[in-house]
């Protein structure tokens, strides 16, 4: 049993300090995944929803994977639910295709600073590739754990990461060409 699992067991037994320590130990990874799969503006809410779901079912954690993998799987599902919900709201609020395109064009991302540039590059990736890249390259999960979180084979994660890297290199090349033309 590792430290996170000990904290989880203590939290299940009602120890509020263990619950707080568990959140502190995992919050940055959960937030980064939520920011990458959802969006930066709602990452705090998505992270909070992840912990609400996790603590509600913590007593059912069986240890078949690491606690971190289990928690990131919950975060992934929270983000997927949020994206589906957002799409449903857009479709019910928008009647014409032109209105829908206008909504998609304004992402409201603050492009100041390195973090915003990385977020912009990641946003250009397809959701599957972005997820695999964030899990392995930003959060540092081994490919096997990332495959568990994503619910796909390890080879699929490897190919998605390779394609994401190629997409990012191509996007950086396009940005350099745009700057050179200007």
C-alpha positions as CSV (number, residue, x, y, z in Angstrom):
1,X,0.0,0.0,0.0
2,X,1.5,3.3,-1.0
3,X,1.2,6.7,0.7
4,X,-1.9,7.8,-1.4
5,X,-3.7,4.5,-0.6
6,X,-3.0,5.0,3.1
7,X,-4.4,8.5,3.0
8,X,-7.4,7.2,1.1
9,X,-8.0,4.5,3.7
10,X,-7.8,7.0,6.5
11,X,-10.1,9.4,4.6
12,X,-12.7,6.6,4.2
13,X,-12.4,6.1,8.0
14,X,-13.4,9.8,8.5
15,X,-10.0,11.4,8.9
16,X,-10.4,15.0,7.5
17,X,-6.6,15.6,7.6
18,X,-6.0,12.6,5.5
19,X,-8.6,13.7,3.0
20,X,-7.0,17.1,2.8
21,X,-3.6,15.6,2.4
22,X,-4.9,13.3,-0.4
23,X,-6.3,16.4,-2.3
24,X,-3.0,18.3,-1.8
25,X,-1.0,15.4,-3.1
26,X,-3.0,14.9,-6.3
27,X,-4.7,18.2,-7.0
28,X,-2.1,19.6,-9.4
29,X,-2.3,16.6,-11.7
30,X,-6.1,16.5,-11.6
31,X,-6.3,20.2,-12.4
32,X,-3.8,20.0,-15.3
33,X,-5.7,17.1,-16.8
34,X,-9.0,19.0,-16.4
35,X,-7.5,22.1,-17.9
36,X,-6.2,20.2,-20.9
37,X,-9.3,18.1,-21.5
38,X,-11.9,20.7,-20.6
39,X,-10.7,24.3,-20.6
40,X,-8.7,26.5,-18.3
41,X,-11.8,28.6,-17.3
42,X,-13.7,25.6,-15.9
43,X,-10.7,23.6,-14.6
44,X,-11.3,24.5,-11.0
45,X,-15.0,23.4,-11.2
46,X,-14.0,20.2,-13.0
47,X,-11.4,19.5,-10.4
48,X,-13.9,20.1,-7.6
49,X,-16.4,17.8,-9.3
50,X,-13.7,15.1,-9.7
51,X,-13.1,15.1,-5.9
52,X,-16.8,15.1,-5.1
53,X,-17.2,12.0,-7.2
54,X,-14.0,10.4,-5.9
55,X,-14.8,10.9,-2.2
56,X,-18.3,9.7,-2.8
57,X,-17.0,6.4,-4.1
58,X,-13.7,6.2,-2.3
59,X,-15.0,3.3,-0.1
60,X,-15.3,1.3,-3.3
61,X,-11.7,1.8,-4.4
62,X,-10.4,-1.8,-4.8
63,X,-6.7,-1.1,-5.6
64,X,-6.8,-2.8,-9.0
65,X,-4.9,0.2,-10.2
66,X,-3.0,2.9,-8.4
67,X,-5.1,5.5,-6.6
68,X,-3.7,8.2,-8.9
69,X,-4.8,6.3,-12.0
70,X,-8.2,5.8,-10.5
71,X,-8.5,9.5,-9.7
72,X,-7.4,10.6,-13.1
73,X,-9.9,8.2,-14.7
74,X,-12.6,9.9,-12.7
75,X,-11.3,13.3,-13.9
76,X,-11.4,12.1,-17.5
77,X,-15.0,11.1,-17.1
78,X,-15.9,14.4,-15.4
79,X,-14.4,16.3,-18.4
80,X,-16.2,14.1,-20.9
81,X,-19.5,14.7,-19.1
82,X,-18.8,18.5,-19.1
83,X,-18.0,18.5,-22.8
84,X,-21.1,16.5,-23.7
85,X,-23.2,18.9,-21.5
86,X,-21.7,22.0,-23.1
87,X,-22.4,20.6,-26.6
88,X,-26.0,19.8,-25.7
89,X,-26.5,23.4,-24.3
90,X,-25.0,24.9,-27.5
91,X,-27.2,22.8,-29.7
92,X,-30.3,23.8,-27.8
93,X,-29.4,27.5,-27.6
94,X,-28.2,28.0,-31.2
95,X,-30.6,27.6,-34.1
96,X,-28.4,28.5,-37.1
97,X,-25.0,27.0,-38.2
98,X,-23.6,30.5,-38.5
99,X,-24.4,31.1,-34.8
100,X,-22.7,27.9,-33.8
101,X,-19.6,28.8,-35.8
102,X,-19.4,32.1,-34.1
103,X,-19.6,30.5,-30.7
104,X,-16.7,28.1,-31.6
105,X,-14.5,30.9,-32.8
106,X,-14.2,32.9,-29.6
107,X,-12.4,30.7,-27.1
108,X,-11.5,33.6,-24.8
109,X,-8.0,32.2,-24.1
110,X,-5.5,34.6,-22.8
111,X,-2.5,34.2,-25.1
112,X,-0.1,36.0,-22.8
113,X,2.8,33.9,-21.5
114,X,4.2,30.5,-22.1
115,X,1.3,28.7,-20.4
116,X,-1.2,30.2,-22.8
117,X,0.9,29.2,-25.8
118,X,1.1,25.6,-24.6
119,X,-2.6,25.6,-24.0
120,X,-3.2,26.9,-27.5
121,X,-1.0,24.2,-29.0
122,X,-2.7,21.5,-27.0
123,X,-6.1,22.8,-28.0
124,X,-5.2,22.2,-31.6
125,X,-4.8,18.5,-31.0
126,X,-7.7,16.1,-31.4
127,X,-9.2,15.1,-28.0
128,X,-7.8,11.6,-28.0
129,X,-4.3,12.8,-28.9
130,X,-4.4,15.6,-26.4
131,X,-5.5,13.2,-23.6
132,X,-2.7,10.7,-24.3
133,X,-0.1,13.5,-24.6
134,X,-1.2,15.2,-21.3
135,X,-1.3,11.9,-19.4
136,X,2.1,10.8,-20.5
137,X,4.1,13.9,-21.2
138,X,2.7,16.5,-18.8
139,X,1.5,14.3,-16.0
140,X,4.3,11.8,-16.4
141,X,2.1,8.6,-16.3
142,X,3.7,5.5,-17.7
143,X,2.0,4.4,-20.9
144,X,0.4,1.4,-19.2
145,X,-1.3,3.7,-16.6
146,X,-2.3,6.2,-19.2
147,X,-3.9,3.4,-21.1
148,X,-5.9,2.4,-18.0
149,X,-7.1,6.0,-17.5
150,X,-8.1,6.3,-21.2
151,X,-9.6,2.9,-21.4
152,X,-7.6,1.7,-24.4
153,X,-4.7,-0.5,-25.2
154,X,-1.1,0.6,-24.5
155,X,-0.3,0.6,-28.2
156,X,-3.1,3.0,-28.9
157,X,-1.7,5.4,-26.3
158,X,1.8,5.1,-27.9
159,X,0.5,5.9,-31.3
160,X,-1.7,8.8,-30.1
161,X,1.4,10.3,-28.3
162,X,3.5,9.9,-31.4
163,X,0.9,11.5,-33.6
164,X,0.3,14.3,-31.0
165,X,4.1,15.1,-31.1
166,X,4.0,15.2,-34.9
167,X,1.0,17.5,-34.8
168,X,2.6,19.8,-32.3
169,X,5.9,20.0,-34.4
170,X,3.8,20.8,-37.5
171,X,1.8,23.5,-35.6
172,X,5.0,25.0,-34.3
173,X,6.3,25.1,-37.9
174,X,3.1,26.8,-39.1
175,X,3.5,29.4,-36.4
176,X,7.1,30.0,-37.4
177,X,6.1,30.4,-41.0
178,X,3.4,32.9,-40.1
179,X,5.9,35.0,-38.1
180,X,8.4,34.9,-41.0
181,X,5.7,36.1,-43.5
182,X,4.7,38.9,-41.2
